[in-house]
Amino acid sequence: MDEAPGYTDALQRLEAIVAELERGGADLETTVKMFEEGTALLRVCQSHLEDAEGRVRRLRLDEAEAEVEGSGDA
């Protein structure tokens, strides 16, 4: 099984696919394959973003809890 690309690699490939699709000229089968690849890459990017958002939420929660605990010492 292939490992999913990182966010930057997936985004760069997705941008290349979009540019190629916008240029047009590809046959239907190639266009459909590029669309399928683009859809899969979009899911990869969304997954990376969701993971990052979760990490930021946890960091903010940890920070807020530390502030609450620190204010009890005063």
N, CA and C atoms as a LAMMPS dump frame, in Angstrom:
ITEM: TIMESTEP
0
ITEM: NUMBER OF ATOMS
222
ITEM: BOX BOUNDS ff ff ff
-5.0000000000000000e+02 5.0000000000000000e+02
-5.0000000000000000e+02 5.0000000000000000e+02
-5.0000000000000000e+02 5.0000000000000000e+02
ITEM: ATOMS id mol type element x y z
1 1 1 N 0.847 -1.193 0
2 1 2 C 0 0 0
3 1 3 C 0.881 1.242 0
4 2 1 N 0.572 2.222 -0.851
5 2 2 C 1.329 3.458 -0.936
6 2 3 C 0.979 4.364 0.235
7 3 1 N 2.014 5.047 0.719
8 3 2 C 1.794 6.005 1.802
9 3 3 C 1.251 7.302 1.203
10 4 1 N 0.333 7.924 1.909
11 4 2 C -0.261 9.181 1.435
12 4 3 C 0.819 10.258 1.403
13 5 1 N 0.774 11.132 0.398
14 5 2 C 1.759 12.211 0.334
15 5 3 C 1.533 13.227 1.443
16 6 1 N 2.558 13.992 1.731
17 6 2 C 2.43 15.073 2.688
18 6 3 C 1.542 16.165 2.117
19 7 1 N 1.155 17.095 2.97
20 7 2 C 0.246 18.166 2.559
21 7 3 C 0.811 18.974 1.389
22 8 1 N 2.056 19.401 1.507
23 8 2 C 2.647 20.259 0.472
24 8 3 C 2.736 19.53 -0.864
25 9 1 N 3.193 18.282 -0.842
26 9 2 C 3.291 17.508 -2.081
27 9 3 C 1.912 17.283 -2.697
28 10 1 N 0.932 16.945 -1.868
29 10 2 C -0.422 16.716 -2.371
30 10 3 C -1.003 17.99 -2.965
31 11 1 N -0.792 19.114 -2.296
32 11 2 C -1.327 20.387 -2.781
33 11 3 C -0.667 20.792 -4.102
34 12 1 N 0.646 20.616 -4.197
35 12 2 C 1.342 20.962 -5.435
36 12 3 C 0.854 20.108 -6.6
37 13 1 N 0.675 18.809 -6.371
38 13 2 C 0.18 17.932 -7.437
39 13 3 C -1.258 18.31 -7.799
40 14 1 N -2.077 18.618 -6.802
41 14 2 C -3.455 19.023 -7.053
42 14 3 C -3.491 20.299 -7.89
43 15 1 N -2.64 21.261 -7.567
44 15 2 C -2.573 22.498 -8.35
45 15 3 C -2.16 22.217 -9.792
46 16 1 N -1.226 21.282 -9.977
47 16 2 C -0.782 20.923 -11.327
48 16 3 C -1.923 20.273 -12.113
49 17 1 N -2.691 19.429 -11.452
50 17 2 C -3.828 18.776 -12.113
51 17 3 C -4.868 19.811 -12.516
52 18 1 N -5.175 20.727 -11.613
53 18 2 C -6.161 21.768 -11.91
54 18 3 C -5.706 22.593 -13.113
55 19 1 N -4.437 22.976 -13.133
56 19 2 C -3.909 23.769 -14.245
57 19 3 C -4.024 22.988 -15.555
58 20 1 N -3.699 21.715 -15.505
59 20 2 C -3.772 20.879 -16.702
60 20 3 C -5.214 20.725 -17.175
61 21 1 N -6.133 20.538 -16.238
62 21 2 C -7.544 20.42 -16.609
63 21 3 C -8.067 21.733 -17.195
64 22 1 N -7.631 22.853 -16.631
65 22 2 C -8.071 24.154 -17.131
66 22 3 C -7.56 24.423 -18.547
67 23 1 N -6.367 23.914 -18.868
68 23 2 C -5.821 24.073 -20.216
69 23 3 C -6.658 23.312 -21.234
70 24 1 N -7.22 22.18 -20.79
71 24 2 C -8.041 21.374 -21.692
72 24 3 C -7.196 20.618 -22.693
73 25 1 N -7.87 19.982 -23.631
74 25 2 C -7.179 19.273 -24.689
75 25 3 C -6.939 17.804 -24.415
76 26 1 N -7.096 17.355 -23.174
77 26 2 C -6.891 15.943 -22.864
78 26 3 C -8.127 15.154 -23.274
79 27 1 N -7.902 13.886 -23.617
80 27 2 C -9.052 13.054 -23.969
81 27 3 C -9.872 12.743 -22.725
82 28 1 N -11.056 12.236 -22.939
83 28 2 C -12.003 12.009 -21.839
84 28 3 C -11.428 11.084 -20.776
85 29 1 N -10.816 9.981 -21.173
86 29 2 C -10.274 9.023 -20.204
87 29 3 C -9.192 9.666 -19.34
88 30 1 N -8.306 10.428 -19.953
89 30 2 C -7.249 11.116 -19.205
90 30 3 C -7.841 12.143 -18.257
91 31 1 N -8.835 12.867 -18.733
92 31 2 C -9.498 13.874 -17.901
93 31 3 C -10.142 13.225 -16.68
94 32 1 N -10.829 12.109 -16.883
95 32 2 C -11.479 11.408 -15.764
96 32 3 C -10.435 10.909 -14.774
97 33 1 N -9.324 10.355 -15.267
98 33 2 C -8.265 9.867 -14.37
99 33 3 C -7.654 11.012 -13.562
100 34 1 N -7.432 12.161 -14.228
101 34 2 C -6.894 13.316 -13.502
102 34 3 C -7.892 13.797 -12.45
103 35 1 N -9.171 13.799 -12.79
104 35 2 C -10.201 14.215 -11.835
105 35 3 C -10.221 13.27 -10.633
106 36 1 N -10.11 11.969 -10.889
107 36 2 C -10.082 10.987 -9.793
108 36 3 C -8.862 11.21 -8.903
109 37 1 N -7.706 11.422 -9.525
110 37 2 C -6.496 11.673 -8.74
111 37 3 C -6.637 12.962 -7.933
112 38 1 N -7.187 13.993 -8.563
113 38 2 C -7.391 15.258 -7.867
114 38 3 C -8.322 15.126 -6.68
115 39 1 N -9.372 14.345 -6.851
116 39 2 C -10.323 14.118 -5.759
117 39 3 C -9.639 13.413 -4.59
118 40 1 N -8.823 12.416 -4.901
119 40 2 C -8.091 11.701 -3.847
120 40 3 C -7.104 12.631 -3.147
121 41 1 N -6.43 13.475 -3.921
122 41 2 C -5.481 14.42 -3.323
123 41 3 C -6.189 15.452 -2.454
124 42 1 N -7.373 15.86 -2.87
125 42 2 C -8.155 16.795 -2.056
126 42 3 C -8.477 16.175 -0.701
127 43 1 N -8.845 14.907 -0.703
128 43 2 C -9.118 14.209 0.567
129 43 3 C -7.873 14.157 1.448
130 44 1 N -6.718 13.917 0.828
131 44 2 C -5.461 13.89 1.584
132 44 3 C -5.213 15.251 2.225
133 45 1 N -5.372 16.321 1.44
134 45 2 C -5.162 17.675 1.968
135 45 3 C -6.129 17.976 3.11
136 46 1 N -7.398 17.608 2.923
137 46 2 C -8.392 17.846 3.971
138 46 3 C -8.043 17.085 5.242
139 47 1 N -7.559 15.863 5.095
140 47 2 C -7.171 15.064 6.261
141 47 3 C -6.007 15.719 7.006
142 48 1 N -5.018 16.182 6.253
143 48 2 C -3.877 16.872 6.887
144 48 3 C -4.344 18.131 7.619
145 49 1 N -5.24 18.884 7
146 49 2 C -5.75 20.106 7.641
147 49 3 C -6.552 19.786 8.898
148 50 1 N -7.375 18.751 8.849
149 50 2 C -8.153 18.354 10.026
150 50 3 C -7.23 17.928 11.162
151 51 1 N -6.165 17.193 10.824
152 51 2 C -5.19 16.795 11.849
153 51 3 C -4.532 18.016 12.479
154 52 1 N -4.141 18.965 11.642
155 52 2 C -3.497 20.181 12.148
156 52 3 C -4.454 20.981 13.028
157 53 1 N -5.713 21.087 12.599
158 53 2 C -6.705 21.811 13.407
159 53 3 C -6.897 21.145 14.762
160 54 1 N -6.919 19.826 14.783
161 54 2 C -7.052 19.105 16.045
162 54 3 C -5.871 19.362 16.966
163 55 1 N -4.68 19.379 16.391
164 55 2 C -3.489 19.648 17.196
165 55 3 C -3.526 21.058 17.763
166 56 1 N -3.951 22.022 16.951
167 56 2 C -4.034 23.411 17.428
168 56 3 C -5.085 23.512 18.537
169 57 1 N -6.225 22.854 18.351
170 57 2 C -7.271 22.876 19.39
171 57 3 C -6.734 22.316 20.701
172 58 1 N -6.003 21.196 20.622
173 58 2 C -5.451 20.593 21.842
174 58 3 C -4.448 21.534 22.5
175 59 1 N -3.607 22.182 21.694
176 59 2 C -2.63 23.13 22.256
177 59 3 C -3.325 24.295 22.933
178 60 1 N -4.372 24.813 22.298
179 60 2 C -5.102 25.94 22.886
180 60 3 C -5.795 25.509 24.167
181 61 1 N -6.338 24.294 24.183
182 61 2 C -6.996 23.781 25.382
183 61 3 C -5.969 23.622 26.504
184 62 1 N -4.808 23.057 26.172
185 62 2 C -3.752 22.906 27.174
186 62 3 C -3.338 24.265 27.723
187 63 1 N -3.224 25.254 26.836
188 63 2 C -2.845 26.603 27.248
189 63 3 C -3.908 27.216 28.159
190 64 1 N -5.172 27.029 27.81
191 64 2 C -6.261 27.575 28.621
192 64 3 C -6.295 26.9 29.99
193 65 1 N -6.077 25.586 30.01
194 65 2 C -6.067 24.871 31.294
195 65 3 C -4.906 25.342 32.16
196 66 1 N -3.761 25.601 31.544
197 66 2 C -2.603 26.083 32.3
198 66 3 C -2.879 27.467 32.886
199 67 1 N -3.567 28.309 32.126
200 67 2 C -3.91 29.644 32.622
201 67 3 C -4.872 29.559 33.807
202 68 1 N -5.844 28.65 33.728
203 68 2 C -6.816 28.488 34.81
204 68 3 C -6.101 27.974 36.057
205 69 1 N -5.223 26.989 35.869
206 69 2 C -4.492 26.442 37.004
207 69 3 C -3.552 27.492 37.598
208 70 1 N -2.924 28.296 36.738
209 70 2 C -2.003 29.345 37.192
210 70 3 C -2.716 30.458 37.93
211 71 1 N -3.952 30.761 37.57
212 71 2 C -4.669 31.843 38.224
213 71 3 C -5.146 31.441 39.614
214 72 1 N -5.196 30.165 39.888
215 72 2 C -5.599 29.707 41.211
216 72 3 C -4.512 29.88 42.238
217 73 1 N -3.276 30.108 41.784
218 73 2 C -2.141 30.26 42.7
219 73 3 C -2.041 31.669 43.266
220 74 1 N -2.69 32.62 42.678
221 74 2 C -2.531 34.014 43.081
222 74 3 C -3.179 34.335 44.376
